[in-house]
Amino acid sequence: MRLMLSPVRRALTRHRLSAPRSRRIAAVAAIGPLIVLTGLLWALAQVDRLPLLNPDRHGFWSLAVEPPLLVLLAGVFFHRFIALGLIRDLSGSEVD
Amino acid sequence: MFATGFLVLAACLLAQVIVGDDVWNRSAWRRYFFPGFGFVMGLAMWGVAVLASGSTIHLIAHFTWAQVMMLAGGAHLGLARGKLQHRFWRLTMPLALGVSGLAFLGHEEHGWLYSRSALVHHICGWTLVVGALFPLGAAFRPRSHFFRLGFAVTFVVLAIALFALRDSGPALGNAPSIARGDSRS
C-alpha cells in the first residue's frame, strides 16, 4: 500500500504545484480509495452478499462473483493501473 | 461483471473530467480505453442476445443494443485515432445510450414494482434515456464540465443499479411483491 501511495505523495510534495493542480491530483487519488471504502462498507453492511462466507449453500457462479469484493477490486484496479499514471502525467505537465 | 465494468468506466470518465483531455490523452492506452470498451461490450452483447434471450422482443432488443454499442465504440475509436474528423460522429454515443435505454424499457413487459429485476430494468432504461442527453450536449459543447460530469454520473447510476440486480428479494424492502400473486396489493 505504501508503494502504491508513494507516487501520489511525491506528486503532492516534491513539486510546488498550483493549488488547482494539487486539488486535481488529490481528487484523482481519492477516487480509487473511495470505491474501495464503498466496497468495504457494503461488505460489512450486507454480509449475506458474500457467499464466500457460506460456500456450501451456493453454486460456482455465486462464489465466483461476490459484488462487494468486485467493487473493492474495481477501486484497486483503477488506483493501481489508471490513477497513478494520471497523477504522474498531471504532475509532469506542471513541471513542464 | 457488467456492473464492475461500468464502475471502472465511470471512474475513468470522472478522472478524465478532473484532469482534462490533454493529460488524459497522453497515454494511448487511456485514449482508446473508453471507445474500445464500448466496442467490446457491443461484441459481448451478441453473446448475451444468443444465450439469454427468451423471446423475439428480447432477441431484437439485444441485437439492436449490440449494433449501436459497436457503432458508437467504433466511431469513437476512429475519432480517437484521428481517422474520423466530423463532430457529428460524436452523436453515435447519445444514439447508443438512447437506443440501449429504449431496449431496456422495451423488453421489460412488467411494471416498475413487479419484481426487483423489473425495477432495475426500468431504472436502467430511464437512466440511459435521460443520460443520452449528456453526450448529446457534449457533442456540441465538448468543453462543458456539466455534460461530461453528467455522462460519468450516468455510468455510476448504471453500475449501482446493475449491482442491485443480483438480489432476488422483493422490489421494495419487505413490501409484498405483485410477482407472488398477492391479490390484496
Interface residues (C-beta under 8 A of the other chain):
Chain A: R24 A27 V28 I31 G32 I35 V65 P67 L70 V71 L73 A74 G75 F77 F78 I82 A83 G85 L86 D89 L90 S93
Chain B: M1 A3 T4 L7 V8 A11 C12 L14 A15 I18 V19 D22 V23 W24 R26 S27 R30 F163 R166
